């Protein structure tokens, strides 16, 4: 179903502190692998994901949107990792702290796909007329141990960065509109994901993703992308498709596993992982904020956002630029 949901504002909130592979104290061989994966540095937070990251992200999104907290009648919050003392209801705490005291709140723990599924759910509920204005947000703070963050995850293409995202959605005409969202699931890959290849000398991609799971996940990507393109009447080589933005993963997973599933004719995907790493449940919303803040699309152009995660769902979204100033679009390098 084609949507007409406006993106009133989208924001990313990152902590001030940054950490590099070599600055973390890991050995040079592991740091070199992180270099190859395209990671320069990541944001690191010593605080709480809800109060120190998600709340500021939501407040900023509300300020930019022009909506008052009391106007938000739906709050959906997604997370990947432990939420500290906000568990088990971080979504309720978020709504209370930002002042949306009469909003319906929903919490989603869908691993890396949480923010993407939250966007799909929010847009469908808004489009149905059940709600008028929604806030979708994510927040994660991960294990600070350098070996866990940089070696166990980073050298395998999933370097975890701390941060939060938020987007305010409504039914008004906006410079960016959500045109379609579609997800495809492969829960049959659960055991394959949890049993990485034990082949001696295996490369990083085989250490984090069993090769047996690759065809299924590629199929899910192809299905989700085909569905959103079909919904909007776009072909992959349509010149109006300005950009593609994928999950903020390492180069090996993206280029060897996931990009080959995209239909031919699409623009080369933006790679936005180097300064943030993988923002847990927030990659898709962070990419949306990047597109908005950097004015990467002119009126009439489309963007394709694709989110993949170990929640075994792939979500694809098409956004359309409407009322932006074409002369202010920033070229994509």
N, C-alpha and C positions, 0 to 999 in steps of 0.2 A: 504494500500500500504506500502510495506516495504521500509524503508529509509536507506540511507547511509550518514548521516550528522555527521560531526565531531564536538566534543565539544572542541574547541581550548582552552577555559578557562572558568571557572565559579567562581564567587566571591560573598561574602556577606560583606557588609559594615555596621557595627554597631557603634553607638556613644559610647563614652567612659563611659558616665554616666550610672549607674545601679540603679534600684529601687526594693525594696522588698515589700512584702505585709505589713509587720509590720512597715517597715521604711516609708511607705506612709502615715501612720496615721489612717488607717481603723481599725475598732474594731476587737477584737480577734476572734469572731465567724466567721466573713467574712474571716479573714486571715487563719483560720483553714480550711475553705472550699477550698481556693486556694491551701493550702498544699495538700489536698486530690486530687486536680486536677493535681498535679505534677509540679506546677510552683514554682521555687526557686527565680528567679529575672528576670527582663526584661530590655532591653536597652531603654533609654529615651533621646530624642533629643530636644533641644531648638531651633533648626534652621529650615532651609527650606529643604523639602524632595528631591528636585531636586539638588540644588547647594551644599548642605552640605552632602548629602548621595548618591544619584544616580550618580552624576558626579564622585566622587571618586571611586565608585564601577565600573563604566564603564572604567575609566582610568586604574584601576588596572587590569581589565579583558583584556583590550587591551595590556597592558605591558606583561602580562603572555602569551598572545596568540601569540605574535610576529608580529601581524598585526599593520599597521599604521592606524590612524583615517581616512585617505583619502581612505583606502581600503574598508571601511565599506559602502556598498551601500544600506543597509536596516537597519533602526533603529525602533524597536517596544518597546514602553514604556507603562507599565501598572501601575495603581494605584487604591487604594480603597478610600482614604480619600482626603480631601482638599489639593491642591497643592500650596496654597498661591498665590503669585503674578505671578507664572508660568502659571496659568490658563488663557485661556482655551487650550493652546497648550504646555504642559510641554514636550511632545515628541520632538517638534521642538527645544525648548530651550536646551534640553539635547544634541541633535545632534550638535547644534551650539557650545556649550561650550566644547565638547570633540574634535571638529575639523573635524567632518564628514559633511562637508559643502555641499556635493552633494548627500547625502543619501536621499532616500525616507523615510519619517517618518510616523509612524502610532501610534496613541494613543488608548489605550484600557482601558475602565473603566468597568470592569466586576466583580466588588467586589473581593472576595477572589480568584476567578478563573482567574483573569486577566493575571498573569504571565504564568500560564499553557496554556491558550489559545494562548498567544503570542508565546510560544514555539512551539505549534502545527502549527500556521500560518507560523512562520519563517522557520521551517523545511520543510513544504510542498512547500513553495516558493523557497527555495534553491534547493530542490530535483527536482523541475520542470525546473531548469536551468535559471530561470528569474533573479535570483540574485546569487552572488558569495560568499559574506561574510555578515553576519548579526550580529547585536548586539541586544540582548533582555535584557531589564532591568525593574526593579520595584523600587518604592520608596514610603514610607508612614511615616508620623508623625501624631500621634493621639492626642486626647484630653488628656491634662495632669491632669485633675481633678481626684484625687485618687478614689473617689466614682464611677465615670464613668468607669475608667480603670479597677480597681480591683474588684468592687462589681457588677456593672451592667453587665460587660463583663467577668471578670476573674472568679468570683464565678460560672458562668454559662458555663465555659469551653472554652471561647473565649477571653483570655487575650491578648490584643493588644500590641505588642512590636514595637518600631520604628526601621526602618532599610531600607536598599536597597540591591538589588541583581543585578547581571549582568552576562551575558554569551555571549561569542563570538562563533559563529557557522560558519563552512565553509564546503567545500566538500573534504577536505583532510583526509587521514587516521590519526586518533588521538587515544590516549590511551583510551578515552571514546567516543563511538559512539551512536548516537540516532538511534535506530533500528525501533521504531514504536511509534506513538502517536495517541490516539483515545479519543474522547469526547462523552459523552451521556448527553442529556439535559432533564430536567423535569420542564419546566416553569409552568406547571399546579400546582406546589406546592407553587407558590408565595403567595397566600392568606393564606395558612396554615402556612408558615413561619412567616407571619406578625401577626398571631393570636396565640400566645403561649397558652398552656393549662392553664386554669384558675382554675384547680382543687385545692381545698384547701389542703395545705400540699404537693404540688407537688414537686418532686425532681428537681435538677438543670437542667437535660436534658429536662424535660417537660416544664421548664420555658423558655427555649430558642428555643426549637424545638417541635412544636406540634406533638404529637404521630401520628396524621393522615398523616403527611408528611414522616414518617420513611419508610414505604414500598416503596414509590416512589423513595426516595433517595438511598435506598439499591439497588433497581432495576437498577438505573443509574450506581452505582458503579459496580455491577455485569456485566452490559452490556459493560462498558468501558474497564474493565479488561479482559473480555472474548475476546473482539475485538483485543486488543494488543497482547494477548497471541496467538490467532489464526493467526494473521498476521506474527508473528515470528516463528510459528510452535512449540511453547512451551506448555507443559502441566503444570498445577499448581504444581505438585510434581516433576518436572524436577530438578535434583540435581544441575544443572548449574545455577538455580535462587538463587543467593547468598543472596539477601536482598530485603526487602520491606520497603519503606519509605512513610508515610502518611502525610497529612496536620498537621501543628503544633497546634493542638487543645488540650483541656483538656482530661483527662482520661475517664470521663463519656461519652462524645460524641464519642470518639474513640472506647472504649471497649464495650459499650452497644449498640451503634447505628450503627457505620460504619464498624468496624472489622467483625461483623457477616456476612456482605455482601460479604466478600472475599471468593474465592473458597478454599476448604480444600486442604491441601498439601503445601501451600505457607509457607515460613519462617515467624516466628513471626515478626511483623513490628517493626522497630526501632522507638523509641519515642524520639523526638528531641526538645520538647517544653520547657523543664525546664529552659533553660538559655536565651531564646529569646522570648517566647510567640509566638503568631500568628503574622507573619510578613506581614499582609495585603495581597497584591497580590503576595508576594514573596516566599511563603512557598516552592513550588516545585523547584524553582531555588536555594533557600538556601539549600535544601536537596541535590540537584545535586552538589553544591559546597562542602558540607560536605563529600559526597562520594568521590569526587575527591581529596580533601585535605588530607583525612585520609586514602587514598589508600585501600578502603574496598573491592575491587574486583580484582581478578587475571584475566589474559587473558583467554577468553572463558567463563567467568561468566557473568551473567545478573543481572540487578537490575530493580525492578518494583517500579515506583513512582506513587502515587495516590493523586490527589488534589480534595478536596470537598469545596464548598463555597456557600454562599447565592446568588451567581449569577445563581444558579439553574443548573449549569453544573458540571459534574464530568469529569476530564481529567486523563487519565492513560498513562504513558510513559514507554517504555522498553529501557534501555541503556545497551550496551555491552562493556565489557573491552577488549581491543585488545593488545596494545603494552606496557602494564605496566610490571614492574618487579615483578614476582610472589613472590619472596622471601621477598619483602618489604610490602606485604599486612599486614595490621594491623588487628588482630582478633577482631571480633564483640563480645562484652561482652553481 
